[in-house]
Amino acid sequence: MYLDSAKKQEIFGQYGKGTTDTGSAESQIALFSFRIAHLTEHMKQNRKDHSTERALTTMVGKRRALLNYLKRCDINRYRAIVKALGLRK
């Protein structure tokens, strides 16, 4: 499996406040970004996989909503996570 619990803890430890910080916006955005990157590679090889394409679009929307929330509440945290993940916008 591409995303096991050890990988999740590594992501949460790197972008969240700790390895058990699974609910902060930064850790959720980082997890969505990892999953989006994985599904994007899958879509490059399987162009006709429409269910995965829909899931990818939904996930991008969820990440965008979290980024908008973070931008609205704390612009410094928003800028830090965008820079750390290398996202456009």
TIMARPA-20896 format. One record per residue: x, y, z of N, C-alpha, C, O in turn; residue in one letter; residue number from 1. Coordinates in nm, 4 decimals. Atoms other than C-alpha are relative to their C-alpha. Layout:
REM TIMARPA-20896
ATOM    n_east   n_north      n_up   ca_east  ca_north     ca_up    c_east   c_north      c_up    o_east   o_north      o_up  residuo  num
ATOM         X         Y         Z         X         Y         Z         X         Y         Z         X         Y         Z        A  NUM
...
//
This chain:
REM TIMARPA-20896
ATOM    n_east   n_north      n_up   ca_east  ca_north     ca_up    c_east   c_north      c_up    o_east   o_north      o_up  residuo  num
ATOM    0.0843   -0.1186    0.0000    0.0000    0.0000    0.0000    0.0886    0.1247    0.0000    0.1924    0.1278    0.0661        M    1
ATOM   -0.0836   -0.1179    0.0165    0.1316    0.3420   -0.0889   -0.0008    0.0911    0.1220    0.0924    0.1694    0.1398        Y    2
ATOM    0.0111   -0.0894   -0.1153    0.0175    0.5146    0.2327   -0.0295   -0.0826    0.1245   -0.1456   -0.1083    0.1564        L    3
ATOM    0.0185    0.0754   -0.1233    0.0737    0.3153    0.5503    0.0081    0.0947    0.1190    0.0332    0.2141    0.1028        D    4
ATOM    0.0056   -0.0846   -0.1194    0.0550    0.4414    0.9068    0.1349    0.0667    0.0287    0.1384    0.1780    0.0812        S    5
ATOM   -0.1315   -0.0601   -0.0228    0.4312    0.5023    0.9248    0.0184    0.1241   -0.0886    0.0728    0.2250   -0.0438        A    6
ATOM   -0.0112   -0.1133    0.0907    0.4156    0.7320    0.6209   -0.0889    0.1155    0.0480   -0.0494    0.2319    0.0407        K    7
ATOM    0.0897   -0.1034   -0.0530    0.1165    0.9178    0.7710    0.0634    0.0696    0.1196    0.0595    0.1923    0.1290        K    8
ATOM   -0.0641   -0.0599   -0.1163    0.3024    0.9701    1.0986    0.1163    0.0893   -0.0407    0.1399    0.1931    0.0210        Q    9
ATOM   -0.1102   -0.0824    0.0495    0.6011    1.1016    0.9048   -0.0527    0.1332   -0.0549    0.0056    0.2385   -0.0289        E   10
ATOM    0.0598   -0.1219    0.0555    0.3792    1.3519    0.7192   -0.0510    0.0896    0.1120   -0.0264    0.2102    0.1114        I   11
ATOM    0.0538   -0.0783   -0.1107    0.2027    1.4606    1.0388    0.1117    0.0584    0.0863    0.0995    0.1703    0.1361        F   12
ATOM   -0.1125   -0.0500   -0.0783    0.5348    1.4942    1.2211    0.0719    0.1145   -0.0688    0.1199    0.2071   -0.0033        G   13
ATOM   -0.0726   -0.1015    0.0751    0.6866    1.7036    0.9442   -0.0800    0.1296   -0.0125   -0.0240    0.2383    0.0018        Q   14
ATOM    0.0796   -0.1193    0.0278    0.3972    1.9421    0.8776   -0.0928    0.0398    0.1137   -0.1366    0.1547    0.1191        Y   15
ATOM    0.0867   -0.0331   -0.1118    0.1865    1.9227    1.1945    0.0802    0.0380    0.1217    0.1995    0.0667    0.1130        G   16
ATOM   -0.0682   -0.0335   -0.1252    0.2681    1.9940    1.5553    0.0674   -0.1213    0.0625    0.1505   -0.1064    0.1521        K   17
ATOM   -0.0593    0.1233   -0.0502    0.3607    1.6306    1.6223   -0.0540   -0.1177   -0.0788   -0.1357   -0.0999   -0.1691        G   18
ATOM    0.0443    0.1165    0.0761    0.3078    1.2757    1.5009   -0.1457   -0.0355    0.0261   -0.2080   -0.1053   -0.0539        T   19
ATOM    0.1401    0.0295   -0.0292   -0.0327    1.2584    1.6683   -0.0924    0.1146   -0.0394   -0.2131    0.1066   -0.0165        T   20
ATOM    0.0795   -0.1154    0.0411   -0.1506    1.5945    1.5291   -0.0609   -0.0274   -0.1377   -0.0054    0.0116   -0.2404        D   21
ATOM    0.0610    0.0389    0.1263   -0.3867    1.4611    1.2651   -0.1092    0.0960   -0.0447   -0.1599    0.0831   -0.1561        T   22
ATOM    0.1140   -0.0830    0.0322   -0.6473    1.7357    1.2717    0.0317    0.1409   -0.0428   -0.0575    0.2112   -0.0902        G   23
ATOM   -0.0308   -0.1376    0.0374   -0.4616    2.0585    1.2060   -0.0091    0.0158   -0.1517    0.0082   -0.0800   -0.2269        S   24
ATOM    0.0171   -0.0267    0.1429   -0.5149    2.2223    0.8692    0.1277   -0.0300   -0.0777    0.1219   -0.0830   -0.1886        A   25
ATOM   -0.1260    0.0245    0.0703   -0.1456    2.2014    0.7791    0.0241   -0.1483   -0.0246    0.0659   -0.1869   -0.1338        E   26
ATOM   -0.0234    0.1433    0.0168   -0.1241    1.8268    0.8376   -0.0991   -0.0599   -0.0986   -0.0626   -0.1481   -0.1763        S   27
ATOM    0.0983    0.0500    0.0958   -0.4461    1.7628    0.6448    0.0347    0.0422   -0.1424    0.0202   -0.0367   -0.2358        Q   28
ATOM   -0.0400   -0.0480    0.1326   -0.3260    1.9758    0.3528    0.1189   -0.0803   -0.0515    0.1233   -0.1157   -0.1693        I   29
ATOM   -0.1172    0.0783    0.0410    0.0056    1.7884    0.3466   -0.0405   -0.1422   -0.0386    0.0117   -0.1975   -0.1354        A   30
ATOM    0.0463    0.1347    0.0323   -0.1746    1.4520    0.3514   -0.0748   -0.0007   -0.1334   -0.0543   -0.0896   -0.2160        L   31
ATOM    0.0699   -0.0101    0.1283   -0.4060    1.5609    0.0690    0.0996    0.0175   -0.1144    0.0821   -0.0419   -0.2208        F   32
ATOM   -0.0994   -0.0232    0.1052   -0.1039    1.6814   -0.1304    0.0733   -0.1287   -0.0369    0.1000   -0.1542   -0.1543        S   33
ATOM   -0.0666    0.1284    0.0259    0.0684    1.3433   -0.0922   -0.0916   -0.0914   -0.0804   -0.0482   -0.1541   -0.1770        F   34
ATOM    0.0952    0.0857    0.0700   -0.2447    1.1587   -0.2028   -0.0283    0.0504   -0.1408   -0.0436   -0.0296   -0.2331        R   35
ATOM    0.0233   -0.0587    0.1324   -0.3034    1.4000   -0.4936    0.1169   -0.0323   -0.0929    0.0958   -0.0662   -0.2094        I   36
ATOM   -0.1174    0.0322    0.0820    0.0526    1.3456   -0.6185   -0.0026   -0.1466   -0.0434    0.0317   -0.1786   -0.1572        A   37
ATOM    0.0074    0.1424    0.0338    0.0020    0.9681   -0.6053   -0.1069   -0.0254   -0.1061   -0.0827   -0.0983   -0.2023        H   38
ATOM    0.1075    0.0203    0.0975   -0.3293    0.9814   -0.7920    0.0316    0.0654   -0.1342   -0.0123    0.0163   -0.2382        L   39
ATOM   -0.0384   -0.0646    0.1255   -0.1848    1.2201   -1.0513    0.0898   -0.0926   -0.0817    0.0744   -0.1036   -0.2033        T   40
ATOM   -0.0859    0.0967    0.0705    0.0840    0.9648   -1.1365   -0.0828   -0.1164   -0.0540   -0.0571   -0.1651   -0.1641        E   41
ATOM    0.0887    0.1088    0.0454   -0.1859    0.6954   -1.1595   -0.0785    0.0445   -0.1237   -0.0960   -0.0330   -0.2178        H   42
ATOM    0.0801   -0.0491    0.1122   -0.3913    0.9137   -1.3948    0.0837    0.0187   -0.1263    0.0305    0.0110   -0.2371        M   43
ATOM   -0.0854   -0.0123    0.1180   -0.0930    0.9690   -1.6241    0.0088   -0.1328   -0.0748    0.0218   -0.1345   -0.1972        K   44
ATOM   -0.0096    0.1317    0.0621   -0.0815    0.5941   -1.6882   -0.1363   -0.0565   -0.0387   -0.1456   -0.1368   -0.1315        Q   45
ATOM    0.1341    0.0547    0.0224   -0.4573    0.5237   -1.6797   -0.0971    0.1144   -0.0290   -0.1729    0.1568    0.0583        N   46
ATOM    0.0774   -0.1190    0.0356   -0.6284    0.8054   -1.8663   -0.1507   -0.0235    0.0039   -0.2263    0.0716    0.0238        R   47
ATOM    0.1438    0.0264    0.0078   -0.9682    0.6331   -1.8883   -0.0611   -0.0415    0.1334   -0.1762   -0.0849    0.1377        K   48
ATOM    0.0489    0.0361   -0.1336   -1.0045    0.5680   -1.5152   -0.0802    0.1182    0.0561   -0.0262    0.2038    0.1261        D   49
ATOM    0.0820   -0.1155   -0.0342   -1.2950    0.8044   -1.4569   -0.0328    0.0086    0.1488   -0.0488    0.1187    0.2015        H   50
ATOM    0.0305   -0.0048   -0.1434   -1.3687    0.7050   -1.0965    0.1170    0.0596    0.0784    0.0961    0.1339    0.1743        S   51
ATOM   -0.1168   -0.0586   -0.0646   -1.0137    0.7912   -0.9934    0.0114    0.1481   -0.0344    0.0537    0.2285    0.0488        T   52
ATOM   -0.0032   -0.1404    0.0398   -1.0362    1.1153   -1.1884   -0.0974    0.0823    0.0847   -0.0665    0.1944    0.1249        E   53
ATOM    0.0976   -0.0691   -0.0834   -1.3475    1.2104   -0.9942    0.0504    0.0126    0.1438    0.0344    0.1174    0.2064        R   54
ATOM   -0.0559   -0.0045   -0.1354   -1.1807    1.1212   -0.6631    0.1115    0.1031    0.0093    0.1224    0.1739    0.1094        A   55
ATOM   -0.1088   -0.0973    0.0034   -0.8784    1.3304   -0.7597   -0.0552    0.1428   -0.0002   -0.0049    0.2290    0.0719        L   56
ATOM    0.0617   -0.1321    0.0054   -1.0969    1.6297   -0.8450   -0.0611    0.0373    0.1343   -0.0487    0.1516    0.1782        T   57
ATOM    0.0584   -0.0234   -0.1321   -1.2818    1.5958   -0.5135    0.1081    0.0324    0.1022    0.0919    0.1225    0.1845        T   58
ATOM   -0.1090   -0.0217   -0.0946   -0.9556    1.5768   -0.3223    0.0658    0.1369   -0.0189    0.1013    0.2034    0.0784        M   59
ATOM   -0.0562   -0.1326    0.0276   -0.8180    1.8871   -0.4933   -0.0930    0.1075    0.0560   -0.0463    0.2079    0.1097        V   60
ATOM    0.0962   -0.0949   -0.0538   -1.1378    2.0693   -0.3956    0.0054    0.0084    0.1514   -0.0046    0.1171    0.2085        G   61
ATOM   -0.0106    0.0014   -0.1460   -1.1058    1.9621   -0.0331    0.1264    0.0719    0.0463    0.1240    0.1466    0.1441        K   62
ATOM   -0.1248   -0.0678   -0.0358   -0.7443    2.0787   -0.0221   -0.0139    0.1508   -0.0209    0.0344    0.2302    0.0598        R   63
ATOM    0.0204   -0.1419    0.0269   -0.8447    2.4096   -0.1785   -0.0851    0.0649    0.1090   -0.0583    0.1780    0.1496        R   64
ATOM    0.0853   -0.0529   -0.1065   -1.1177    2.4564    0.0845    0.0797    0.0185    0.1290    0.0631    0.1189    0.1982        A   65
ATOM   -0.0841   -0.0137   -0.1188   -0.8683    2.3931    0.3646    0.0986    0.1161   -0.0143    0.1234    0.1894    0.0815        L   66
ATOM   -0.0913   -0.1110    0.0232   -0.6226    2.6364    0.2071   -0.0725    0.1345    0.0117   -0.0180    0.2304    0.0665        L   67
ATOM    0.0774   -0.1233   -0.0127   -0.8957    2.9007    0.1797   -0.0303    0.0307    0.1459   -0.0240    0.1463    0.1878        N   68
ATOM    0.0262   -0.0178   -0.1427   -0.9853    2.8463    0.5459    0.1244    0.0540    0.0705    0.1169    0.1482    0.1494        Y   69
ATOM   -0.1248   -0.0418   -0.0639   -0.6225    2.8808    0.6505    0.0371    0.1426   -0.0402    0.0853    0.2198    0.0426        L   70
ATOM   -0.0291   -0.1353    0.0473   -0.5783    3.1936    0.4373   -0.0888    0.1022    0.0704   -0.0440    0.2120    0.1037        K   71
ATOM    0.0941   -0.0890   -0.0661   -0.8869    3.3480    0.5962    0.0322    0.0185    0.1477    0.0176    0.1284    0.2010        R   72
ATOM   -0.0227   -0.0041   -0.1450   -0.7882    3.2639    0.9552    0.1402    0.0481    0.0382    0.1551    0.1318    0.1273        C   73
ATOM   -0.1375   -0.0341   -0.0375   -0.4080    3.2935    0.9638    0.0875   -0.0001   -0.1255    0.1314   -0.1055   -0.1714        D   74
ATOM   -0.0715   -0.0127    0.1268   -0.2244    3.4240    0.6573    0.1446   -0.0482    0.0107    0.1995   -0.0980   -0.0876        I   75
ATOM   -0.1390    0.0446   -0.0149    0.1217    3.3447    0.7994    0.0113   -0.1518   -0.0082    0.1033   -0.2032   -0.0719        N   76
ATOM    0.0001    0.1462    0.0090    0.0409    2.9743    0.8455   -0.0278   -0.0444   -0.1434    0.0303   -0.1420   -0.1910        R   77
ATOM    0.0314    0.0302    0.1397   -0.1078    2.9719    0.4931    0.1243    0.0140   -0.0876    0.1556   -0.0748   -0.1670        Y   78
ATOM   -0.1199   -0.0228    0.0803    0.2065    3.1201    0.3401    0.1077   -0.1032    0.0290    0.1794   -0.1462   -0.0614        R   79
ATOM   -0.1024    0.0983   -0.0389    0.4278    2.8789    0.5343   -0.0292   -0.1366   -0.0628    0.0626   -0.2011   -0.1135        A   80
ATOM    0.0316    0.1330    0.0533    0.2413    2.5639    0.4203    0.0083   -0.0002   -0.1529    0.0512   -0.0991   -0.2124        I   81
ATOM   -0.0111   -0.0076    0.1464    0.2200    2.6808    0.0575    0.1460   -0.0046   -0.0428    0.1807   -0.0698   -0.1412        V   82
ATOM   -0.1423    0.0005    0.0328    0.5940    2.7458    0.0569    0.0632   -0.1366    0.0287    0.1459   -0.1843   -0.0490        K   83
ATOM   -0.0585    0.1296   -0.0360    0.6767    2.4167    0.2330   -0.0386   -0.1090   -0.0996    0.0429   -0.1957   -0.1308        A   84
ATOM    0.0457    0.1029    0.0933    0.4702    2.2083   -0.0095    0.0259    0.0357   -0.1458    0.0149   -0.0494   -0.2341        L   85
ATOM   -0.0269   -0.0417    0.1373    0.5574    2.4117   -0.3174   -0.1257    0.0079   -0.0852   -0.1234   -0.0261   -0.2034        G   86
ATOM    0.1260   -0.0106    0.0720    0.1957    2.4754   -0.4142   -0.0073    0.1328   -0.0738    0.0548    0.2308   -0.0327        L   87
ATOM    0.0223   -0.1246    0.0725    0.0911    2.7359   -0.6684   -0.1177    0.0731    0.0635   -0.2020    0.0118    0.1291        R   88
ATOM    0.1115   -0.0863   -0.0379   -0.1429    3.0260   -0.5869    0.0482    0.1234    0.0671   -0.0324    0.2079    0.1060        K   89
//
